[in-house]
Amino acid sequence: MFAAENLRDWRGEKVIDPEGDKIGELEAVYVDTATDEPAFVTVKVGMIGRHRLVFAPVTGATVSPSALRVRYAKKLVTEAPSIDLDGELTAADEPALYAHYGLTYQPGMSGERRLGRR
């Protein structure tokens, strides 16, 4: 697992899928609020003037000198729940994000958010 601080150093670098296809550029890291470990990254995708941020899990991700390789296919990532460039993931949208990747979602013990942006 990567430290969130180290992943932040990758902001603006390429995010690629297992086949090496470029998905987009890393924009931010979201940590699991219970563990403070990186859980998702946001990836800037789209065409000029129509960019948006999609979420990709970092579980199983690897780094190379020029890219972060996630373990999910480009098509799955680009179809993931997204936010505007200046948007924020709401607590109500967190379960759908986890479901998109077939991951189990559990809010905090008191119902608090599961993800926090770093």
C-alpha positions, 0 to 999 in steps of 0.5 A, spaced: 500 500 500 502 507 498 502 512 503 497 518 501 503 523 501 507 519 496 501 518 491 499 526 492 506 527 489 504 523 483 498 529 481 498 530 474 502 524 472 498 519 468 494 513 470 493 507 466 490 501 466 492 494 466 494 494 459 497 500 459 492 504 456 492 512 459 485 513 463 487 520 464 491 524 469 491 523 477 488 529 480 487 527 488 487 522 493 481 520 497 483 516 504 479 511 508 477 515 514 477 509 518 484 507 517 487 514 513 490 509 508 489 511 500 482 508 498 481 512 491 484 517 486 480 521 482 483 521 475 482 527 470 478 525 464 475 528 458 476 533 452 478 540 453 472 544 456 469 538 458 473 535 463 471 531 469 474 527 475 472 519 475 474 515 481 479 509 481 480 504 487 488 504 489 487 497 491 492 493 487 495 499 484 502 499 482 507 505 480 512 506 474 517 511 473 511 515 469 505 512 471 500 509 476 497 503 474 490 501 477 488 494 476 481 496 473 480 497 465 479 504 462 472 503 460 470 501 467 474 507 470 471 512 465 464 509 466 465 510 474 461 515 478 464 522 477 464 529 479 466 536 476 473 539 476 471 543 482 466 538 485 466 534 491 464 527 492 458 527 497 456 522 502 450 520 499 454 518 492 459 514 496 455 507 496 454 507 488 462 509 487 463 502 491 458 498 488 461 500 481 467 497 482 463 491 486 467 493 493 463 493 499 461 499 502 460 500 510 460 507 513 463 509 519 461 506 526 457 512 527 454 513 520 460 518 518 463 518 511 468 513 509 472 517 504 476 524 505 480 528 500 487 529 501 
